[in-house]
Amino acid sequence: MPSVLSRTTPIRILFICHGNICRSTMAQFVMQDLVNKAGLADDFFIDSAATSREEIGMPADLRTVKKLKKEGIPSLKHRAKQVKIDDYNDFDYLICMDDKNIRNLTRILGEDTDGKFHKLLEYTDGNFGLPASQTPDIADPWYTGNFDITFDQVMMGCKGLLKTLLGNNQ
């Protein structure tokens, strides 16, 4: 994969989970922080969305915001929204947190003919080269209550994704 720095347009990443208040929002803010700290903010457009309508209009979960603050990562202004049909053409990568997100994304957007659907943990060192169907899911802290584990998984995935996009995955 060529380096993002050789592109003339920003890499567009949409992080996706069920409600867009915990995992995908956390991934959006973590990835934005990573690219900002790398001086690459102009090379990326990063957003997040839900596969469900349950939380539309809601802000990021307060436990997500609290965990990010503890880790020194700014929370951006956010209102949950659902994936829309145009997102397939508008984004280069549609990064899901689990298998169910991919199934729901396929139901909403149709088949992934351009290979844009991925799970975030595909990009961790232990999972390079594995198809999404063999990659672990990111734990949903809405159900587990453990935002520490989710944060660790999101951070590993985002660091791996950035490394891959920069062409440093050798």
Protein Blocks (a to p, Z undefined) as FASTA:
>chain_A
ZZfklpcbdcddddddfkopmmmmmmmmmmmmmmmmnopmmmpccddddfbfklgoiacd
fklmmmmmmnopacdddddddddfklmmmpmbdcdfbfklmmmmmmmnopafkopaccfk
lmgmklgoiafklpccdddfklnopaklmmmmmmmmmmmmmmmmnopaZZ
